Each structure stands twice: as structure tokens, then as C-alpha cells.
Amino acid sequence: MGKRNGKTDGNVDLRNVNLRNADPRNVGLSQEDLEHELPAAEGGEEAASAAVGAKPAEVGAVPETEPLKAERDALLDRLARLQAEFDNARKRAVREQQEFREFAAADVIRNFLPILDSFERALKAGSGDSNANSNSNDFRNGVELIYRQFQDALQKIGVQPIPALGQVIDPRVHEAVEMVDTTEVADHHVFDELQRGYKYKDRLLRPAMVRVARNSRG
């Protein structure tokens, strides 16, 4: 069949005819003409199915780096927490070591207190002897020197005597063993100190053993 300027013998203009959907019988074309005019689509039905099945890219999709950033932030937060816990543990260990040293020192110092008591009793006994000769005076002076040196050494490490005589009775640092009726000292004040009390820094080693005045005049 011959073709002239895009027309067949039946004077049908092929350019104005939808050959894909038209009935060959209505346009005067044979099946052979259609196959010659309409080349098969590349890929056939498979290409068409693929085109239909293709989906546009999802809008607002999460980038691949977002999970990595979230994991990084979680690890940094965990690291900061662990660092804080480590610092707290280190400070707690230092504090416990310091407290342990102070407790150990307090036990050692407590063993020396009876020695101070003996010095004080010896000094009190020597001071009441009016007939003492020069040798006894030298002995007393030597004891006083040792006593002062001992007190100085204890003060350097933080041991302090607790004031008692003339002080208002304080149950926290004074242990009252007797009430004495007197007008020489104000009521509820320490009248006499039987045994000196001591503190190591802020820790009480032992309270002062005292007698307390009971003054009816106030």
C-alpha cells in the first residue's frame, strides 16, 4: 500500500487520527498498516507497570544523619553523668579518708589525757606544801615545764581544753557530778572543775567533770 504525505489510499489523514485507540475498520486501515505506522513501545507492559508503580519521594523524610546525631547526644549526656558521678565519688573518698585520720588521731590523743591528769594532780599537790625546800621547787618547775610542752604539742594538732570554771553549765561539754549550795558563784554556773574536758577540732574527746553551784540568791 502506497503512502503520500502521511495519507493512505482511503484519503485518511493519519496525522489527525488516534491510531492507538481507533478501530482499523473505521479508518480504512489494515492491521498491517497499523503495525507499520505504530512502532511498539519500548519495554512494553513491564515499562508501563514500572511507571505506574513508581512513587514520588516521601516529603519530610528523616535524613540518615539524624539517628547518628541522636545517638551522639545520648552518649555525650551519659558521659557527662558518669563524669559527675566520678567527681562525687572522688570527693566522698577524700572526705572519708580525712574523717578516718581524724578518728584515728582522736583515739591516740584520748590515751594521753590521763597523763595530763597526773601532771595536774602532781602540780596541785606540790603547790600546797609550804615547807618544800629548793629541791622540791626545782622538781615542780620541771613538771610545769613538761606540762606546758605537752599542752603546746596537743594544741598544735588541734586539741583544746574546754573552759569550765565560772561558765554557765552546758550539758554538751560539761558533765555535772554534784550540785553545791553556795553564794560565791551564780546559780547554775560551774563552781569547781574536777577533771578537765578536751575537744579535738570540733569533736568532743571528753566532757569536763564539774560541780555546779546552786545559789538561792540567783
N, CA, C and O of each residue as an XYZ file, in Angstrom:
872
protein
N       0.860     -1.179      0.000
C       0.000      0.000      0.000
C       0.892      1.224      0.000
O       1.831      1.328      0.789
N       0.579      2.170     -0.918
C       1.421      3.361     -1.011
C       0.960      4.446     -0.106
O      -0.226      4.533      0.215
N       1.908      5.312      0.332
C       1.566      6.428      1.223
C       2.080      7.686      0.569
O       3.182      7.720      0.021
N       1.228      8.766      0.637
C       1.632     10.052      0.115
C       1.327     11.103      1.145
O       0.171     11.331      1.501
N       2.446     11.787      1.655
C       2.307     12.892      2.613
C       1.517     12.484      3.841
O       0.694     13.258      4.330
N       1.751     11.289      4.346
C       1.112     10.870      5.598
C      -0.298     10.427      5.399
O      -0.996     10.253      6.397
N      -0.811     10.217      4.137
C      -2.186      9.788      3.880
C      -2.166      8.433      3.195
O      -1.240      8.128      2.444
N      -3.179      7.620      3.449
C      -3.346      6.331      2.791
C      -4.224      6.503      1.590
O      -4.641      7.616      1.270
N      -4.526      5.356      0.887
C      -5.364      5.407     -0.324
C      -6.775      5.821     -0.019
O      -7.447      6.362     -0.897
N      -7.254      5.597      1.169
C      -8.634      5.963      1.527
C      -8.767      7.401      1.863
O      -9.780      7.791      2.444
N      -7.778      8.247      1.526
C      -7.786      9.689      1.785
C      -7.972      9.986      3.262
O      -8.652     10.953      3.607
N      -7.397      9.195      4.132
C      -7.474      9.431      5.596
C      -6.175     10.047      6.048
O      -5.099      9.498      5.810
N      -6.272     11.170      6.690
C      -5.059     11.849      7.193
C      -4.636     11.171      8.487
O      -5.303     11.302      9.514
N      -3.530     10.449      8.433
C      -3.084      9.706      9.613
C      -2.640     10.613     10.743
O      -2.617     10.187     11.898
N      -2.289     11.842     10.440
C      -1.807     12.745     11.486
C      -2.940     13.188     12.389
O      -2.703     13.603     13.524
N      -4.190     13.105     11.893
C      -5.332     13.542     12.699
C      -6.088     12.381     13.309
O      -7.167     12.573     13.869
N      -5.551     11.201     13.214
C      -6.250     10.024     13.735
C      -5.468      9.447     14.894
O      -4.249      9.298     14.817
N      -6.173      9.118     15.976
C      -5.542      8.451     17.117
C      -5.476      6.985     16.801
O      -6.434      6.242     17.014
N      -4.343      6.576     16.295
C      -4.217      5.217     15.822
C      -4.189      4.210     16.941
O      -4.468      3.033     16.708
N      -3.871      4.617     18.124
C      -3.767      3.654     19.231
C      -5.148      3.188     19.661
O      -5.330      2.017     19.994
N      -6.135      4.102     19.659
C      -7.452      3.744     20.174
C      -8.500      3.538     19.055
O      -9.596      3.046     19.323
N      -8.166      3.913     17.808
C      -9.168      3.832     16.733
C      -9.338      2.411     16.236
O      -8.419      1.596     16.313
N     -10.550      2.118     15.715
C     -10.850      0.817     15.114
C     -10.321      0.834     13.689
O     -10.695      1.717     12.917
N      -9.461     -0.114     13.309
C      -8.886     -0.100     11.958
C      -9.934     -0.099     10.865
O      -9.714      0.427      9.774
N     -11.118     -0.715     11.180
C     -12.143     -0.802     10.142
C     -12.762      0.556      9.860
O     -13.220      0.817      8.747
N     -12.777      1.434     10.880
C     -13.414      2.733     10.701
C     -12.525      3.712      9.965
O     -13.031      4.633      9.324
N     -11.253      3.545     10.035
C     -10.367      4.475      9.369
C      -9.823      3.935      8.060
O      -9.009      4.581      7.400
N     -10.280      2.740      7.688
C      -9.871      2.182      6.415
C      -8.458      1.706      6.379
O      -7.814      1.749      5.331
N      -7.941      1.238      7.536
C      -6.569      0.759      7.612
C      -6.583     -0.715      7.940
O      -7.447     -1.208      8.666
N      -5.620     -1.393      7.396
C      -5.458     -2.802      7.734
C      -4.532     -2.943      8.925
O      -3.827     -2.012      9.312
N      -4.556     -4.127      9.487
C      -3.680     -4.395     10.648
C      -2.229     -4.226     10.261
O      -1.404     -3.819     11.079
N      -1.915     -4.535      9.018
C      -0.536     -4.388      8.538
C      -0.102     -2.942      8.518
O       1.039     -2.612      8.842
N      -1.072     -2.046      8.115
C      -0.746     -0.618      8.115
C      -0.494     -0.100      9.512
O       0.420      0.696      9.725
N      -1.311     -0.552     10.486
C      -1.154     -0.085     11.872
C       0.194     -0.492     12.455
O       0.853      0.288     13.142
N       0.589     -1.728     12.165
C       1.870     -2.184     12.698
C       3.003     -1.393     12.096
O       4.029     -1.173     12.739
N       2.813     -0.942     10.798
C       3.850     -0.152     10.160
C       3.882      1.273     10.705
O       4.951      1.867     10.838
N       2.679      1.831     11.027
C       2.607      3.215     11.470
C       2.940      3.352     12.960
O       3.502      4.375     13.351
N       2.619      2.366     13.808
C       2.777      2.482     15.271
C       3.831      1.498     15.756
O       3.531      0.322     15.959
N       5.039      1.954     15.941
C       6.078      1.051     16.493
C       5.758      0.693     17.930
O       5.178      1.492     18.665
N       6.134     -0.502     18.322
C       5.860     -0.977     19.697
C       6.620     -0.141     20.697
O       7.767      0.239     20.462
N       5.961      0.153     21.844
C       6.612      0.945     22.916
C       7.740      0.149     23.528
O       7.639     -1.058     23.748
N       8.813      0.858     23.795
C       9.976      0.199     24.375
C       9.655     -0.288     25.789
O       9.120      0.459     26.609
N       9.981     -1.510     26.052
C       9.735     -2.063     27.379
C       8.373     -2.673     27.525
O       8.163     -3.467     28.442
N       7.457     -2.351     26.686
C       6.134     -2.936     26.696
C       5.390     -2.697     27.994
O       5.508     -1.644     28.620
N       4.620     -3.705     28.380
C       3.789     -3.610     29.579
C       4.621     -3.489     30.845
O       4.188     -2.877     31.821
N       5.827     -4.077     30.832
C       6.670     -4.007     32.037
C       7.064     -2.575     32.330
O       7.064     -2.162     33.490
N       7.410     -1.785     31.275
C       7.783     -0.388     31.475
C       6.608      0.403     32.004
O       6.756      1.262     32.873
N       5.411      0.094     31.453
C       4.218      0.810     31.898
C       3.916      0.506     33.348
O       3.584      1.403     34.124
N       4.034     -0.784     33.721
C       3.781     -1.157     35.121
C       4.764     -0.490     36.053
O       4.399     -0.044     37.141
N       6.035     -0.421     35.618
C       7.052      0.223     36.458
C       6.767      1.693     36.636
O       6.980      2.252     37.712
N       6.281      2.324     35.567
C       5.974      3.757     35.645
C       4.808      4.002     36.580
O       4.799      4.980     37.328
N       3.808      3.104     36.541
C       2.647      3.258     37.427
C       3.036      3.014     38.869
O       2.584      3.708     39.779
N       3.886      2.010     39.061
C       4.250      1.646     40.438
C       5.216      2.591     41.101
O       5.375      2.545     42.321
N       5.881      3.465     40.322
C       6.862      4.387     40.913
C       6.153      5.382     41.809
O       5.097      5.904     41.451
N       6.729      5.648     42.971
C       6.159      6.575     43.939
C       7.088      7.772     44.087
O       8.310      7.625     44.058
N       6.522      8.920     44.239
C       7.379     10.101     44.465
C       8.066      9.999     45.806
O       7.583      9.306     46.701
N       9.204     10.691     45.960
C       9.951     10.671     47.224
C       9.084     11.235     48.341
O       8.411     12.251     48.171
N       9.113     10.571     49.465
C       8.313     10.990     50.611
C       8.768     12.364     51.081
O       9.961     12.642     51.197
N       7.788     13.208     51.346
C       8.074     14.557     51.824
C       8.372     14.509     53.314
O       7.656     13.844     54.064
N       9.406     15.195     53.751
C       9.746     15.237     55.177
C      10.440     13.994     55.687
O      10.426     13.752     56.894
N      11.045     13.198     54.830
C      11.747     12.001     55.267
C      12.925     12.370     56.171
O      13.586     13.385     55.953
N      13.188     11.527     57.202
C      14.266     11.793     58.158
C      15.613     11.508     57.489
O      15.822     10.408     56.980
N      16.523     12.476     57.483
C      17.860     12.218     56.903
C      18.574     11.095     57.649
O      18.290     10.826     58.816
N      19.483     10.460     56.969
C      20.199      9.346     57.578
C      21.087      9.781     58.743
O      21.428      8.954     59.588
N      21.469     11.058     58.808
C      22.362     11.537     59.887
C      21.622     11.815     61.187
O      22.250     11.925     62.241
N      20.284     11.932     61.131
C      19.549     12.255     62.352
C      19.703     11.178     63.429
O      19.957     11.528     64.581
N      19.561      9.875     63.109
C      19.787      8.860     64.152
C      21.194      8.916     64.733
O      21.381      8.687     65.928
N      22.185      9.220     63.896
C      23.562      9.314     64.400
C      23.716     10.484     65.355
O      24.399     10.370     66.374
N      23.080     11.621     65.031
C      23.148     12.771     65.929
C      22.475     12.473     67.256
O      22.983     12.853     68.311
N      21.322     11.787     67.212
C      20.624     11.447     68.453
C      21.469     10.511     69.312
O      21.537     10.666     70.531
N      22.110      9.540     68.666
C      22.981      8.622     69.412
C      24.180      9.352     70.006
O      24.589      9.074     71.133
N      24.745     10.299     69.232
C      25.866     11.094     69.746
C      25.453     11.904     70.970
O      26.173     11.936     71.968
N      24.291     12.560     70.896
C      23.818     13.364     72.023
C      23.582     12.496     73.254
O      23.899     12.905     74.371
N      23.028     11.300     73.057
C      22.795     10.400     74.187
C      24.112      9.974     74.836
O      24.213      9.904     76.061
N      25.119      9.690     74.007
C      26.425      9.297     74.541
C      27.099     10.442     75.286
O      27.721     10.223     76.325
N      26.980     11.673     74.762
C      27.562     12.829     75.450
C      26.875     13.074     76.784
O      27.531     13.413     77.769
N      25.559     12.905     76.821
C      24.825     13.080     78.082
C      25.237     12.022     79.098
O      25.413     12.315     80.281
N      25.387     10.791     78.623
C      25.815      9.722     79.531
C      27.225      9.971     80.047
O      27.519      9.717     81.215
N      28.104     10.474     79.166
C      29.475     10.787     79.580
C      29.495     11.869     80.648
O      30.252     11.774     81.614
N      28.667     12.899     80.483
C      28.608     13.980     81.472
C      28.118     13.456     82.823
O      28.632     13.852     83.869
N      27.130     12.571     82.798
C      26.617     11.995     84.047
C      27.681     11.150     84.742
O      27.851     11.230     85.959
N      28.394     10.341     83.959
C      29.437      9.499     84.542
C      30.559     10.349     85.125
O      31.119     10.012     86.168
N      30.890     11.455     84.453
C      31.933     12.352     84.960
C      31.510     12.970     86.286
O      32.317     13.077     87.210
N      30.244     13.378     86.382
C      29.737     13.958     87.631
C      29.747     12.918     88.754
O      30.122     13.227     89.885
N      29.335     11.685     88.442
C      29.346     10.626     89.453
C      30.771     10.328     89.914
O      31.006     10.082     91.097
N      31.717     10.350     88.980
C      33.112     10.090     89.345
C      33.647     11.185     90.269
O      34.332     10.895     91.250
N      33.330     12.453     89.949
C      33.788     13.556     90.796
C      33.191     13.451     92.195
O      33.883     13.681     93.187
N      31.911     13.105     92.276
C      31.274     12.958     93.594
C      31.898     11.817     94.384
O      32.119     11.938     95.589
N      32.180     10.715     93.707
C      32.801      9.577     94.392
C      34.206      9.927     94.886
O      34.606      9.525     95.978
N      34.951     10.683     94.066
C      36.302     11.077     94.473
C      36.254     12.004     95.699
O      37.025     11.833     96.643
N      35.349     12.976     95.672
C      35.221     13.884     96.817
C      34.788     13.135     98.069
O      35.268     13.420     99.166
N      33.879     12.173     97.905
C      33.416     11.392     99.051
C      34.545     10.554     99.635
O      34.657     10.417    100.853
N      35.384      9.993     98.760
C      36.515      9.200     99.241
C      37.517     10.063    100.001
O      38.043      9.650    101.034
N      37.781     11.273     99.479
C      38.709     12.179    100.177
C      38.162     12.563    101.541
O      38.897     12.599    102.527
N      36.859     12.852    101.592
C      36.244     13.222    102.876
C      36.285     12.062    103.874
O      36.556     12.265    105.057
N      36.016     10.863    103.395
C      36.054      9.707    104.292
C      37.470      9.442    104.808
O      37.652      9.068    105.967
N      38.465      9.634    103.950
C      39.845      9.453    104.392
C      40.219     10.480    105.457
O      40.888     10.158    106.439
N      39.775     11.730    105.248
C      40.061     12.773    106.230
C      39.389     12.460    107.565
O      39.992     12.628    108.625
N      38.140     12.006    107.507
C      37.432     11.652    108.744
C      38.105     10.472    109.432
O      38.194     10.430    110.659
N      38.572      9.522    108.648
C      39.247      8.363    109.249
C      40.516      8.791    109.977
O      40.799      8.320    111.079
N      41.283      9.692    109.348
C      42.508     10.171    110.001
C      42.182     10.909    111.295
O      42.883     10.762    112.296
N      41.116     11.702    111.268
C      40.757     12.440    112.473
C      40.296     11.482    113.582
O      40.639     11.669    114.750
N      39.523     10.463    113.212
C      39.090      9.497    114.218
C      40.291      8.764    114.819
O      40.365      8.558    116.030
N      41.224      8.377    113.955
C      42.412      7.677    114.447
C      43.218      8.576    115.373
O      43.690      8.130    116.418
N      43.379      9.850    114.988
C      44.119     10.778    115.845
C      43.400     10.995    117.166
O      44.041     11.102    118.212
N      42.074     11.059    117.128
C      41.315     11.267    118.361
C      41.533     10.108    119.340
O      41.655     10.330    120.545
N      41.581      8.896    118.836
C      41.816      7.741    119.721
C      43.201      7.806    120.356
O      43.370      7.483    121.532
N      44.189      8.224    119.570
C      45.548      8.335    120.114
C      45.614      9.425    121.178
O      46.189      9.229    122.248
N      45.019     10.571    120.872
C      45.057     11.685    121.825
C      44.344     11.329    123.124
O      44.785     11.707    124.209
N      43.250     10.607    123.004
C      42.491     10.238    124.204
C      43.349      9.438    125.177
O      43.139      9.514    126.388
N      44.294      8.687    124.678
C      45.169      7.907    125.564
C      46.149      8.792    126.337
O      46.667      8.379    127.375
N      46.405      9.993    125.844
C      47.333     10.889    126.534
C      46.657     11.719    127.625
O      47.339     12.295    128.472
N      45.358     11.784    127.614
C      44.666     12.639    128.581
C      44.899     12.226    130.031
O      45.081     13.107    130.871
N      44.906     10.947    130.372
C      45.219     10.594    131.771
C      46.602     11.065    132.214
O      46.815     11.348    133.393
N      47.545     11.151    131.268
C      48.877     11.660    131.628
C      48.787     13.125    132.028
O      49.430     13.551    132.986
N      47.997     13.888    131.300
C      47.784     15.282    131.680
C      47.141     15.373    133.057
O      47.489     16.237    133.862
N      46.213     14.484    133.314
C      45.565     14.488    134.631
C      46.596     14.257    135.743
O      46.544     14.903    136.789
N      47.511     13.352    135.513
C      48.532     13.073    136.527
C      49.430     14.290    136.743
O      49.792     14.604    137.877
N      49.784     14.965    135.668
C      50.569     16.186    135.807
C      49.817     17.221    136.645
O      50.397     17.846    137.532
N      48.557     17.394    136.369
C      47.789     18.398    137.092
C      47.676     18.050    138.579
O      47.787     18.927    139.435
N      47.458     16.789    138.875
C      47.364     16.394    140.293
C      48.701     16.595    141.013
O      48.742     17.012    142.170
N      49.780     16.293    140.311
C      51.106     16.483    140.917
C      51.380     17.958    141.178
O      51.962     18.311    142.204
N      50.973     18.802    140.277
C      51.186     20.237    140.441
C      50.326     20.781    141.581
O      50.774     21.634    142.346
N      49.113     20.296    141.693
C      48.252     20.761    142.783
C      48.793     20.311    144.141
O      48.753     21.074    145.106
N      49.288     19.103    144.218
C      49.821     18.602    145.492
C      51.081     19.357    145.885
O      51.265     19.660    147.064
N      51.937     19.665    144.949
C      53.179     20.368    145.249
C      52.938     21.802    145.678
O      53.693     22.340    146.489
N      51.889     22.436    145.143
C      51.639     23.840    145.457
C      51.130     24.029    146.875
O      51.186     25.147    147.388
N      50.632     22.978    147.535
C      50.087     23.120    148.885
C      51.118     22.884    149.970
O      50.802     23.013    151.153
N      52.341     22.541    149.600
C      53.390     22.257    150.580
C      54.200     23.535    150.817
O      55.064     23.883    150.013
N      53.920     24.227    151.917
C      54.598     25.493    152.214
C      56.004     25.276    152.747
O      56.807     26.209    152.739
N      56.331     24.056    153.217
C      57.653     23.782    153.781
C      58.575     23.109    152.767
O      59.607     22.553    153.142
N      58.215     23.156    151.510
C      59.037     22.483    150.498
C      60.367     23.206    150.377
O      60.424     24.434    150.435
N      61.429     22.444    150.212
C      62.764     23.023    150.048
C      63.025     23.354    148.592
O      62.142     23.205    147.747
N      64.234     23.803    148.299
C      64.573     24.216    146.934
C      64.541     23.051    145.963
O      64.223     23.242    144.789
N      64.865     21.836    146.426
C      64.833     20.675    145.528
C      63.414     20.398    145.048
O      63.189     20.118    143.870
N      62.477     20.476    145.954
C      61.087     20.237    145.560
C      60.597     21.339    144.625
O      59.786     21.086    143.734
N      61.079     22.539    144.823
C      60.700     23.618    143.909
C      61.262     23.370    142.513
O      60.592     23.619    141.511
N      62.483     22.882    142.458
C      63.052     22.564    141.149
C      62.259     21.455    140.466
O      62.024     21.482    139.258
N      61.856     20.486    141.272
C      61.059     19.378    140.716
C      59.726     19.901    140.160
O      59.284     19.521    139.075
N      59.117     20.774    140.938
C      57.847     21.340    140.484
C      58.042     22.136    139.189
O      57.240     22.028    138.262
N      59.077     22.907    139.135
C      59.337     23.696    137.923
C      59.540     22.790    136.708
O      59.090     23.098    135.605
N      60.228     21.665    136.932
C      60.429     20.709    135.832
C      59.121     20.101    135.367
O      58.899     19.941    134.167
N      58.246     19.757    136.316
C      56.944     19.177    135.964
C      56.100     20.207    135.203
O      55.434     19.874    134.222
N      56.138     21.451    135.665
C      55.375     22.504    134.984
C      55.865     22.688    133.543
O      55.068     22.901    132.629
N      57.171     22.604    133.359
C      57.720     22.754    132.014
C      57.234     21.631    131.101
O      56.825     21.877    129.966
N      57.282     20.394    131.605
C      56.807     19.251    130.804
C      55.318     19.404    130.499
O      54.865     19.127    129.388
N      54.572     19.848    131.498
C      53.128     20.012    131.328
C      52.821     21.046    130.243
O      51.953     20.818    129.401
N      53.516     22.160    130.257
C      53.288     23.202    129.260
C      53.696     22.720    127.860
O      53.012     22.994    126.873
N      54.817     22.004    127.794
C      55.244     21.487    126.495
C      54.233     20.479    125.936
O      53.950     20.451    124.738
N      53.710     19.669    126.826
C      52.722     18.684    126.404
C      51.456     19.385    125.896
O      50.902     18.992    124.870
N      51.008     20.398    126.593
C      49.823     21.132    126.158
C      50.060     21.844    124.831
O      49.180     21.869    123.970
N      51.244     22.421    124.665
C      51.559     23.097    123.412
C      51.538     22.120    122.231
O      51.033     22.434    121.153
N      52.097     20.932    122.463
C      52.115     19.926    121.396
C      50.696     19.514    121.004
O      50.402     19.327    119.824
N      49.820     19.373    122.001
C      48.440     18.989    121.704
C      47.692     20.123    121.002
O      46.882     19.877    120.108
N      47.961     21.346    121.402
C      47.282     22.474    120.768
C      47.671     22.606    119.296
O      46.861     23.033    118.473
N      48.901     22.243    118.970
C      49.347     22.344    117.584
C      48.604     21.388    116.659
O      48.475     21.656    115.465
N      48.120     20.290    117.195
C      47.382     19.333    116.365
C      45.870     19.510    116.514
O      45.090     18.720    115.982
N      45.461     20.557    117.244
C      44.031     20.871    117.297
C      43.318     20.504    118.564
O      42.089     20.550    118.604
N      44.043     20.136    119.616
C      43.408     19.775    120.886
C      43.292     21.026    121.749
O      44.277     21.732    121.963
N      42.080     21.299    122.247
C      41.833     22.468    123.073
C      41.099     22.063    124.345
O      40.183     21.242    124.298
N      41.500     22.640    125.497
C      40.751     22.387    126.725
C      39.404     23.105    126.699
O      39.268     24.158    126.078
N      38.424     22.537    127.367
C      37.084     23.122    127.418
C      36.995     24.050    128.623
O      37.224     23.607    129.748
N      36.672     25.316    128.421
C      36.510     26.223    129.563
C      35.397     25.733    130.491
O      34.338     25.295    130.041
N      35.664     25.819    131.788
C      34.677     25.290    132.727
C      34.429     26.239    133.907
O      33.292     26.665    134.112
N      35.442     26.575    134.671
C      35.258     27.373    135.887
C      34.573     28.701    135.582
O      35.003     29.459    134.713
N      33.499     28.960    136.318
C      32.757     30.208    136.161
C      31.836     30.245    134.964
O      31.142     31.241    134.762
N      31.803     29.186    134.156
C      30.959     29.152    132.963
C      29.558     28.634    133.300
O      29.375     27.854    134.235
N      28.588     29.083    132.526
C      27.243     28.523    132.665
C      27.289     27.048    132.274
O      27.918     26.679    131.282
N      26.619     26.217    133.057
C      26.653     24.782    132.783
C      26.109     24.500    131.376
O      25.027     24.958    131.007
N      26.874     23.750    130.618
C      26.500     23.379    129.253
C      26.551     21.859    129.153
O      27.636     21.278    129.127
N      25.393     21.210    129.099
C      25.369     19.729    129.070
C      26.128     19.130    127.887
O      26.486     17.953    127.919
N      26.371     19.909    126.866
C      27.076     19.375    125.699
C      28.563     19.160    125.978
O      29.180     18.268    125.396
N      29.140     19.974    126.865
C      30.584     19.868    127.132
C      30.902     19.736    128.622
O      32.062     19.543    128.987
N      29.894     19.837    129.483
C      30.105     19.724    130.936
C      29.310     18.541    131.480
O      28.146     18.334    131.139
N      29.963     17.790    132.318
C      29.292     16.671    132.994
C      29.194     17.010    134.488
O      30.188     16.946    135.211
N      27.999     17.367    134.935
C      27.789     17.763    136.333
C      27.685     16.518    137.202
O      26.867     15.634    136.947
N      28.521     16.459    138.229
C      28.503     15.306    139.141
C      27.971     15.686    140.521
O      27.703     14.820    141.354
N      27.821     16.993    140.752
C      27.353     17.408    142.075
C      26.826     18.845    141.997
O      27.331     19.674    141.241
N      25.781     19.111    142.816
C      25.273     20.461    142.975
C      25.728     20.972    144.345
O      25.572     20.272    145.345
N      26.289     22.184    144.401
C      26.851     22.747    145.623
C      26.095     24.025    145.979
O      25.983     24.938    145.161
N      25.577     24.081    147.212
C      24.918     25.305    147.678
C      25.990     26.325    148.040
O      26.823     26.080    148.912
N      25.962     27.449    147.375
C      26.952     28.481    147.612
C      26.424     29.821    147.139
O      25.534     29.897    146.292
N      26.991     30.873    147.702
C      26.672     32.232    147.245
C      27.858     32.862    146.522
O      27.782     34.010    146.085
N      28.940     32.122    146.395
C      30.140     32.654    145.762
C      30.045     32.668    144.238
O      30.685     33.490    143.582
N      29.264     31.780    143.687
C      29.136     31.645    142.227
C      27.657     31.749    141.870
O      26.794     31.306    142.628
N      27.378     32.324    140.738
C      25.994     32.469    140.285
C      25.345     31.097    140.096
O      26.016     30.088    139.876
N      24.043     31.102    140.187
C      23.280     29.860    140.088
C      23.490     29.210    138.714
O      23.511     29.886    137.686
N      23.642     27.889    138.729
C      23.832     27.085    137.519
C      25.108     27.461    136.768
O      25.174     27.369    135.542
N      26.108     27.881    137.520
C      27.438     28.102    136.973
C      28.393     27.072    137.560
O      28.144     26.527    138.636
N      29.478     26.808    136.856
C      30.442     25.804    137.309
C      31.181     26.352    138.536
O      31.817     27.405    138.487
N      31.074     25.597    139.638
C      31.719     26.004    140.888
C      33.136     25.433    140.994
O      34.040     26.093    141.505
N      33.320     24.205    140.508
C      34.624     23.556    140.618
C      34.795     22.592    139.440
O      33.834     21.987    138.964
N      36.037     22.469    138.989
C      36.359     21.558    137.891
C      37.146     20.380    138.453
O      38.278     20.535    138.914
N      36.528     19.199    138.408
C      37.181     18.002    138.937
C      38.097     17.359    137.889
O      39.141     16.806    138.235
N      37.724     17.428    136.654
C      38.552     16.873    135.566
C      38.325     17.704    134.311
O      37.185     17.950    133.915
N      39.408     18.128    133.698
C      39.292     18.999    132.539
C      38.794     18.233    131.316
O      39.151     17.077    131.088
N      37.968     18.909    130.548
C      37.469     18.329    129.305
C      38.280     18.835    128.113
O      38.912     19.889    128.181
N      38.253     18.073    127.027
C      39.044     18.430    125.843
C      38.235     18.199    124.571
O      37.361     17.335    124.500
N      38.571     19.016    123.565
C      37.986     18.860    122.232
C      39.119     18.733    121.225
O      40.165     19.369    121.355
N      38.890     17.908    120.231
C      39.831     17.797    119.121
C      39.158     18.402    117.895
O      38.270     17.799    117.292
N      39.602     19.608    117.537
C      38.927     20.385    116.490
C      37.476     20.594    116.921
O      37.229     21.228    117.946
N      36.527     20.080    116.167
C      35.121     20.237    116.570
C      34.571     18.986    117.250
O      33.376     18.911    117.534
N      35.414     18.025    117.506
C      34.948     16.767    118.097
C      35.239     16.752    119.602
O      36.339     17.087    120.042
N      34.243     16.362    120.361
C      34.407     16.281    121.810
C      35.150     14.995    122.168
O      34.691     13.892    121.871
N      36.307     15.160    122.814
C      37.049     13.986    123.283
C      36.474     13.475    124.587
O      36.263     12.275    124.763
N      36.223     14.401    125.499
C      35.546     14.049    126.749
C      35.020     15.337    127.375
O      35.644     16.388    127.220
N      33.901     15.283    128.069
C      33.366     16.489    128.714
C      34.138     16.803    130.002
O      34.813     15.940    130.563
N      34.025     18.031    130.448
C      34.637     18.426    131.716
C      33.757     17.940    132.865
O      32.540     18.127    132.861
N      34.394     17.321    133.836
C      33.673     16.843    135.012
C      33.670     17.972    136.055
O      34.724     18.394    136.531
N      32.468     18.451    136.400
C      32.374     19.669    137.200
C      31.350     19.521    138.336
O      30.514     18.618    138.358
N      31.471     20.465    139.276
C      30.452     20.663    140.309
C      29.764     21.993    140.004
O      30.419     22.968    139.635
N      28.465     22.024    140.158
C      27.666     23.165    139.730
C      27.092     23.876    140.958
O      26.626     23.243    141.906
N      27.140     25.212    140.913
C      26.644     25.998    142.037
C      25.126     26.068    142.016
O      24.492     26.173    140.966
N      24.564     26.004    143.240
C      23.130     26.215    143.405
C      22.965     27.404    144.351
O      23.067     27.259    145.569
N      22.713     28.560    143.784
C      22.668     29.799    144.529
C      21.224     30.271    144.623
O      20.607     30.615    143.615
N      20.690     30.286    145.847
C      19.304     30.695    146.039
C      19.102     32.172    145.755
O      17.980     32.605    145.491
N      20.160     32.941    145.807
C      20.073     34.371    145.530
C      20.152     34.673    144.024
O      19.972     35.812    143.594
N      20.412     33.671    143.273
C      20.479     33.861    141.828
C      21.865     34.208    141.398
O      22.111     34.406    140.208
